[in-house]
Amino acid sequence: MATHKLSTEEIDAAITELDSWAVEDGKLRREFKFKDFRQAFGFMTKVALEVHAYDHHPEWVNVYGPVRIDLVSHDVDGISNRDVELARRINSIYAD
């Protein structure tokens, strides 16, 4: 998939379709909540295996139950179509 930086309008349109994601500090961001570290780490493991196939990796923070994920494409200096697609995939993993 070719990567291209999204315009503000494209990002706004994508956000309406991405459950619970928002733009913060120039990145797509979402926090996922789990009852404990084991569930959070299991989710992170599933995401890690999936995103590796995209060759595009999130910035993330985990402290016990919550996992915060930030997506940005450094190669285009902003939010890209790959970030949006990855956010969709991460939402799907979370829903499972």
N, C-alpha and C positions, 0 to 999 in steps of 0.2 A: 504494500500500500504506500503510495507516494504521500509524503507529509506536506501539508500546507497550513500556514497560519490562518486562523479564522478571524474574520472581521468582528467588530462588536455586535453587529446585527446577527451574524451567524452564531455567535456564542449565546446571545440572548435567546435565540430560537432553540438552540440545543438544550439550554437550561430548562426550558419549559417541558422538555421530554425526559429529563434526567431526574428521577425521583430523589429528592433531598440533597442534590448537589448545588453548590453556589460558587460564585467567583469571589475569592478572597486573596488579596495580595498578588493579583495577576495569575492565579492558578485556580483550576477546578478543585473544590474541596468538599469532602463529606466525612462525617464522623459516624462510625458504625459502633453499636453497643452490643456487648455480650455479657453474660452473667458472670464469667470468670476468665482467667488468663488462658486456660486450656481451650475454650471455645474461640477466643480471640486469636490465639496462635494457630489453631486449625484453619480458621478463615484466611489468615495471612499466608499460610502454606499453600492453600488452594490458589489464592491470588498470585503468589509468586510463580507457581508452575504455569499458570495461564499467561501472565505478562511476559515471562521469558520467551514464549513463542512469538510475542509481538515485538520482541527486541526493544521494548520501551518500558521503563521501570518507574514505579511511583516513588514519591517521597512519602514516608509514613512514620507515624509515631504510635507506640502502643505502651500504655501503662495499665496493667491488669486487664480490665474489661474493654475499655474503649480503644478503637483503632481509628486514627485520623489519617486520611489519604489525601495527598495533594498531587495533582497531575498538571504537568507543564512540559512543553517540548523545547528544550534548550537549543536545539539545532535551528529552530525558527524563531526563537526568542518570544515565545508566547504560547497561547492555547491553540492546539491544532486539531485537525480531524481525527488524528490517532488518539488524542486525549479523550475526546468524546466517545469514540468507539470503545476505548478501554474502560471508561466510566460505565458504559452500558453493560459490558461484560462483567465488571465487578459487581454491579447491581444484581445481575443474574446469579452470580456465585452466592451472594448474600441471601438472595431469595430461596436458594436451595437449602 
